[in-house]
Amino acid sequence: MLFMVGIERPQDNHTAWGIIVPAFEELGYGCISAADEQEEVLYRAKEVILLMAEEVIADGHMLSMLNTGFVDYRTKYPEFTEWLAIEVPVEGLKGKQKRVNITLSEPLLARVDAYVGFHHEFKDRSDFLAKAADRYMQSK
């Protein structure tokens, strides 16, 4: 997923590089970090995005709500003079798995299994049902 990351240059040798990821504010989270050295900025930005994405999942939000793409935040955050668009693979993060029992008709279950068997982007029946439910909820 693409994230816009604001970078604030240190004012002197005793302050750190500031990092902000405004996309999380849409869900009511603040996502900030700091790096002591310029070389650490990208690593720290990716680290804080992954940490916050885990928190978002744990709180029951859908990661797709963070997918804002390219947004120009310069006027909203003038102290952050540099902006990076970085790709962070948050889609692979998943919350703690929980087993549930569901009831489906045998014909529907057979269709699901056949579909999963033919479409290898799904690991198994559970993966298909989870992704189908997520897509349905995103469309509403």
KEDOPA-930499 format. One record per residue (C-alpha): residue in three letters; chain; x, y, z. Coordinates in nm, 4 decimals. Example, Ala and Ser with C-alpha at 12.3 -4.5 7.8 and 13.67 -1.06 7.14 Angstrom:
BEGIN
('ala','A',(1.2300,-0.4500,0.7800))
('ser','A',(1.3670,-0.1060,0.7140))
END
This chain:
BEGIN
('met','A',(0.0000,0.0000,0.0000))
('leu','A',(0.1261,0.3498,-0.0814))
('phe','A',(0.1769,0.5909,0.2100))
('met','A',(0.2721,0.9578,0.2040))
('val','A',(0.5411,1.0260,0.4653))
('gly','A',(0.6353,1.3739,0.5816))
('ile','A',(0.9925,1.4446,0.6881))
('glu','A',(1.0882,1.7296,0.9200))
('arg','A',(1.4556,1.8235,0.9118))
('pro','A',(1.6252,1.8637,1.2503))
('gln','A',(1.6765,2.2211,1.3666))
('asp','A',(2.0207,2.1433,1.5081))
('asn','A',(2.2556,1.8565,1.5972))
('his','A',(2.0579,1.7835,1.9148))
('thr','A',(1.7197,1.7127,1.7551))
('ala','A',(1.5957,1.4197,1.5461))
('trp','A',(1.4416,1.3904,1.2027))
('gly','A',(1.0627,1.4016,1.2421))
('ile','A',(0.8379,1.1562,1.0589))
('ile','A',(0.4599,1.1732,1.0105))
('val','A',(0.2173,0.9476,0.8220))
('pro','A',(-0.1136,1.1377,0.7936))
('ala','A',(-0.3162,0.8515,0.6386))
('phe','A',(-0.3754,0.7053,0.9849))
('glu','A',(-0.5517,1.0230,1.0978))
('glu','A',(-0.8540,0.9196,0.8892))
('leu','A',(-0.9114,0.6452,1.1466))
('gly','A',(-0.8347,0.8628,1.4487))
('tyr','A',(-0.4731,0.7551,1.4980))
('gly','A',(-0.1587,0.9634,1.5126))
('cys','A',(0.1347,0.8075,1.3323))
('ile','A',(0.4640,0.9785,1.4084))
('ser','A',(0.8209,0.8706,1.4626))
('ala','A',(1.1734,1.0069,1.4645))
('ala','A',(1.5163,0.9108,1.3404))
('asp','A',(1.8490,1.0213,1.4821))
('glu','A',(2.0233,0.9983,1.1445))
('gln','A',(1.8976,1.0795,0.7961))
('glu','A',(1.9889,0.7275,0.6842))
('glu','A',(1.7357,0.5860,0.9335))
('val','A',(1.4366,0.7863,0.8103))
('leu','A',(1.3058,0.5358,0.5564))
('tyr','A',(1.3514,0.2415,0.7930))
('arg','A',(1.1780,0.4241,1.0817))
('ala','A',(0.8918,0.5322,0.8533))
('lys','A',(0.8276,0.1757,0.7384))
('glu','A',(0.8590,0.0497,1.0947))
('val','A',(0.5993,0.2921,1.2331))
('ile','A',(0.3600,0.2219,0.9443))
('leu','A',(0.3752,-0.1523,1.0115))
('leu','A',(0.3300,-0.1005,1.3870))
('met','A',(0.0320,0.1285,1.3380))
('ala','A',(-0.1228,-0.1040,1.0780))
('glu','A',(-0.1082,-0.3855,1.3340))
('glu','A',(-0.2873,-0.1584,1.5827))
('val','A',(-0.5519,-0.0702,1.3236))
('ile','A',(-0.6173,-0.4401,1.2592))
('ala','A',(-0.6267,-0.5218,1.6307))
('asp','A',(-0.8893,-0.2500,1.6781))
('gly','A',(-1.1068,-0.4051,1.4070))
('his','A',(-1.0527,-0.1538,1.1261))
('met','A',(-0.9984,-0.2503,0.7646))
('leu','A',(-0.6576,-0.1645,0.6211))
('ser','A',(-0.8217,-0.0614,0.2947))
('met','A',(-0.9385,0.2551,0.4714))
('leu','A',(-0.5731,0.3660,0.4796))
('asn','A',(-0.5356,0.3370,0.1027))
('thr','A',(-0.5434,0.7072,0.0160))
('gly','A',(-0.2740,0.6902,-0.2526))
('phe','A',(-0.0884,1.0095,-0.3428))
('val','A',(-0.2070,1.3077,-0.1376))
('asp','A',(-0.0373,1.6467,-0.1127))
('tyr','A',(-0.0147,1.7262,0.2593))
('arg','A',(0.2290,2.0190,0.2287))
('thr','A',(-0.0207,2.2907,0.3194))
('lys','A',(-0.1623,2.0973,0.6155))
('tyr','A',(0.1854,2.0159,0.7537))
('pro','A',(0.4197,2.3008,0.6544))
('glu','A',(0.6863,2.2008,0.9089))
('phe','A',(0.7401,1.8781,0.7143))
('thr','A',(0.9387,2.0086,0.4201))
('glu','A',(1.0024,1.6809,0.2405))
('trp','A',(0.7480,1.4167,0.1396))
('leu','A',(0.8045,1.0599,0.0289))
('ala','A',(0.5586,0.8196,-0.1261))
('ile','A',(0.6624,0.4784,-0.0005))
('glu','A',(0.5159,0.1365,-0.0606))
('val','A',(0.4751,-0.0743,0.2538))
('pro','A',(0.3304,-0.4271,0.2284))
('val','A',(0.0696,-0.3976,0.5045))
('glu','A',(-0.1766,-0.6207,0.3195))
('gly','A',(0.0085,-0.9258,0.4506))
('leu','A',(-0.0610,-0.8304,0.8117))
('lys','A',(-0.3455,-1.0129,0.9705))
('gly','A',(-0.5076,-0.9998,1.3065))
('lys','A',(-0.5173,-1.2955,1.5383))
('gln','A',(-0.7042,-1.5815,1.3769))
('lys','A',(-1.0228,-1.7003,1.5400))
('arg','A',(-1.2072,-2.0182,1.4516))
('val','A',(-1.5794,-1.9809,1.3786))
('asn','A',(-1.8467,-2.2298,1.2829))
('ile','A',(-2.0679,-2.1386,0.9892))
('thr','A',(-2.3409,-2.3230,0.8084))
('leu','A',(-2.3474,-2.3356,0.4283))
('ser','A',(-2.5514,-2.5535,0.1987))
('glu','A',(-2.3606,-2.8443,0.0450))
('pro','A',(-2.3997,-2.7092,-0.3109))
('leu','A',(-2.2669,-2.3659,-0.2082))
('leu','A',(-1.9755,-2.5222,-0.0211))
('ala','A',(-1.8942,-2.7355,-0.3262))
('arg','A',(-1.8962,-2.4219,-0.5460))
('val','A',(-1.6672,-2.2387,-0.3025))
('asp','A',(-1.4247,-2.5304,-0.2936))
('ala','A',(-1.4234,-2.5580,-0.6735))
('tyr','A',(-1.3625,-2.1846,-0.7069))
('val','A',(-1.0744,-2.1918,-0.4572))
('gly','A',(-0.9271,-2.4959,-0.6317))
('phe','A',(-0.9186,-2.3091,-0.9619))
('his','A',(-0.8154,-1.9643,-0.8307))
('his','A',(-0.4756,-2.0006,-0.6703))
('glu','A',(-0.4716,-1.6506,-0.5213))
('phe','A',(-0.6658,-1.8034,-0.2301))
('lys','A',(-0.4782,-2.0254,0.0137))
('asp','A',(-0.7854,-2.2189,0.1154))
('arg','A',(-1.1606,-2.1979,0.1778))
('ser','A',(-1.1169,-1.9798,0.4875))
('asp','A',(-0.8943,-1.7345,0.3011))
('phe','A',(-1.1550,-1.7060,0.0245))
('leu','A',(-1.4448,-1.6500,0.2662))
('ala','A',(-1.2490,-1.3896,0.4653))
('lys','A',(-1.1518,-1.1970,0.1515))
('ala','A',(-1.5034,-1.2198,0.0085))
('ala','A',(-1.6515,-1.0835,0.3327))
('asp','A',(-1.3951,-0.8030,0.3434))
('arg','A',(-1.4670,-0.7043,-0.0193))
('tyr','A',(-1.8403,-0.7051,0.0435))
('met','A',(-1.8070,-0.4808,0.3495))
('gln','A',(-1.5775,-0.2400,0.1618))
('ser','A',(-1.8355,-0.1994,-0.1115))
('lys','A',(-2.1084,-0.0909,0.1321))
END
